[in-house]
Amino acid sequence: MTEEVSLADAPVAFKLALIEKLGLKTDGIWVLNPDGSKLMDEYANKPIRVDRMIVLPGSIVVLDDNPLSITSYFEEHGDLGDGGTS
């Protein structure tokens, strides 16, 4: 079983290392695609700030932590707490 960890209180250095591990980049403020363009939240259609990013369990989807994005993700992908069967 994997442990879920909130990024809300994670140190900036941890977030920067996580972004790099996911194959993404950052300029210290924005999460960037490998080509250097700003990574866009696919639900809110806005760039993702490092201090507001969320990485949802069972994925490498990086989203802004706004309610619209989170709700839209779970509507599309189901509740991952059920083993991904939704």
C-alpha positions in Angstrom: 0.0 0.0 0.0 1.3 3.4 -0.9 1.2 6.3 1.5 -0.4 9.6 0.4 1.6 12.6 1.3 0.3 16.2 1.2 2.4 18.7 -0.7 0.8 21.6 1.0 3.4 21.8 3.7 6.3 20.2 1.8 9.5 22.2 1.7 10.2 24.0 -1.6 13.3 21.9 -2.1 11.2 18.7 -1.9 8.7 20.1 -4.5 11.5 21.1 -6.8 13.1 17.6 -6.5 9.7 16.0 -7.2 9.1 18.1 -10.3 12.5 17.0 -11.6 11.8 13.3 -10.8 8.6 13.6 -12.8 10.6 14.7 -15.8 9.4 18.2 -15.6 11.2 21.5 -15.0 10.7 24.6 -13.0 11.9 28.2 -13.0 11.2 28.3 -9.3 7.7 29.7 -9.7 6.1 27.7 -12.5 6.0 24.0 -13.3 7.4 23.7 -16.8 7.2 21.1 -19.5 10.5 19.5 -20.7 10.6 22.1 -23.5 10.5 25.0 -21.0 6.9 26.0 -21.7 4.5 26.4 -18.7 2.7 23.2 -17.8 -1.0 23.9 -18.0 -3.6 22.4 -15.7 -5.7 20.4 -18.1 -9.0 21.1 -16.3 -8.6 24.8 -15.4 -6.5 25.7 -18.5 -4.1 27.8 -16.5 -0.4 27.4 -15.7 0.6 25.6 -12.5 2.6 27.3 -9.8 5.1 25.2 -7.8 3.5 26.4 -4.5 0.0 25.4 -5.7 0.7 22.1 -7.4 -0.8 18.8 -6.5 0.2 15.3 -7.8 -2.7 12.9 -7.5 -2.2 9.3 -6.4 -1.8 6.7 -9.0 -0.8 9.2 -11.7 1.8 11.6 -12.8 -0.9 14.2 -13.4 0.2 17.5 -12.0 -2.6 20.0 -11.4 -3.3 23.3 -9.7 -4.8 22.6 -6.3 -8.1 24.4 -7.1 -11.4 22.6 -6.4 -12.4 22.7 -10.1 -9.3 20.8 -11.2 -9.5 18.2 -8.4 -13.2 17.5 -8.9 -12.8 17.3 -12.7 -9.9 14.8 -12.3 -11.9 12.5 -10.0 -15.0 12.7 -12.2 -12.8 11.6 -15.2 -10.7 9.0 -13.4 -12.9 7.8 -10.6 -12.0 7.3 -6.9 -8.5 5.9 -6.7 -9.2 4.7 -3.2 -11.2 1.7 -4.6 -8.2 0.3 -6.3 -8.8 2.2 -9.5 -11.9 0.2 -10.5 -14.3 3.1 -10.8 
